[in-house]
Amino acid sequence: MAKEHLQKFNIAIKVNEADIDALGHVNNVVYLRWVQEVSAAHWAHVAPGHMQEQYLWVVLRHEIDFHKPAFAEDTITGYTWVGNHQGAKFERFVSLYRTGTEDLLASAKTTWCLLDARTLRPKRIEQEMLDLL
């Protein structure tokens, strides 16, 4: 496992019984929910309150690769970091690992768009925000 993700923002996620599908492992849709939860937690962690009130984020695209299944007894660590940006859009990456192991369960690349919370129109990402992310 590459160790550079260890420097990235992360949160712990506990698998719930409701996350388990008929095959006995976490349903693929749940991984997508976790990608969004990790992303939202990062924004809530780095952005000051006034910025969280001024701006909203919407997803334009999700690309997710499923590597290994997660099970009911697992705890997941979700890591996230941002990539390239252009105008109102930027890339975000999320990797989901089984906590305490080197098992990469899923990896995602998402494209997000910044919106002005008042007008709901796209807003160019300024340097001040990039510095936070």
C-alpha positions in Angstrom: 0.0 0.0 0.0 1.3 3.5 -0.8 1.8 5.4 2.4 1.1 8.9 1.0 -2.6 8.6 1.8 -1.7 8.5 5.5 -1.0 12.3 5.3 -4.5 12.9 3.9 -7.6 13.9 5.8 -9.4 10.8 7.1 -12.4 9.7 9.1 -13.4 6.3 10.6 -16.7 4.7 9.4 -18.4 1.8 11.1 -20.3 -0.6 8.9 -23.9 -0.9 10.0 -26.1 -4.0 9.6 -28.3 -2.0 7.2 -25.2 -1.6 4.9 -25.1 -5.3 4.2 -26.7 -6.7 1.1 -28.1 -10.2 0.2 -24.5 -11.3 -0.6 -23.4 -10.7 3.0 -21.1 -7.8 2.3 -21.5 -4.0 2.0 -23.7 -2.9 -0.9 -22.0 -0.9 -3.6 -24.3 2.0 -3.1 -23.1 2.3 0.5 -19.5 2.9 -0.8 -20.8 5.8 -2.7 -22.5 7.2 0.4 -19.2 6.9 2.2 -17.4 8.8 -0.5 -19.8 11.6 0.0 -19.5 11.4 3.8 -15.7 11.6 3.7 -15.9 14.5 1.3 -18.4 16.4 3.4 -16.4 15.8 6.6 -13.3 17.2 4.9 -15.2 20.4 3.9 -16.7 20.8 7.4 -13.2 20.3 8.9 -11.3 22.9 6.7 -13.8 25.6 5.9 -14.7 28.3 8.4 -18.4 28.8 9.2 -18.9 31.8 7.0 -17.5 29.9 4.0 -19.8 27.0 4.7 -22.7 29.4 4.7 -21.7 31.1 1.5 -21.0 28.0 -0.7 -22.4 24.6 -1.5 -20.9 21.7 -3.4 -22.7 19.5 -5.9 -21.3 16.4 -7.5 -21.1 16.3 -11.3 -19.5 12.9 -11.7 -18.5 9.9 -9.6 -16.1 7.2 -10.8 -15.7 4.4 -8.3 -13.6 1.2 -8.5 -14.5 -1.6 -6.1 -11.5 -3.7 -5.0 -12.5 -5.8 -2.1 -15.7 -6.4 -0.1 -16.4 -4.9 3.4 -18.3 -6.9 6.0 -20.5 -6.2 9.0 -17.7 -6.4 11.6 -15.4 -4.0 9.7 -14.4 -0.4 10.4 -13.4 1.6 7.4 -11.0 4.5 7.2 -11.9 7.0 4.4 -9.1 9.2 3.1 -9.6 12.2 0.8 -7.6 14.8 -1.0 -8.3 17.2 -3.9 -6.8 17.2 -7.4 -7.0 19.6 -10.3 -9.4 22.5 -10.5 -10.8 24.6 -13.3 -13.3 27.4 -12.8 -16.0 26.2 -10.5 -15.0 22.5 -10.7 -12.4 20.4 -9.0 -11.4 16.7 -8.6 -11.6 15.0 -5.3 -10.2 11.5 -4.6 -11.4 9.1 -1.9 -9.8 5.8 -0.8 -11.6 3.5 1.5 -9.5 1.0 3.5 -10.3 -1.7 6.0 -9.0 -0.1 9.2 -5.9 -1.7 10.6 -5.0 -3.4 7.3 -3.6 -2.6 3.9 -6.9 -3.7 2.2 -8.0 -1.1 -0.2 -11.8 -1.6 -0.6 -12.8 1.1 -3.0 -11.3 4.1 -4.7 -13.2 7.0 -6.2 -12.5 10.1 -8.3 -15.3 12.6 -8.2 -15.9 16.0 -9.9 -17.5 18.6 -7.7 -18.9 22.0 -8.6 -18.9 25.0 -6.2 -22.2 26.9 -6.0 -23.0 30.3 -4.5 -25.5 29.3 -1.7 -27.7 32.3 -2.3 -28.0 32.1 -6.1 -27.3 28.4 -6.6 -25.1 29.4 -9.5 -21.6 28.1 -10.2 -18.9 30.1 -8.5 -15.2 30.2 -9.5 -13.0 28.6 -6.9 -10.8 31.3 -5.5 -7.3 30.9 -4.1 -8.4 31.4 -0.5 -10.5 28.3 -0.8 -7.8 26.3 -2.7 -5.5 27.1 0.2 -7.9 25.4 2.6 -8.4 22.3 0.5 
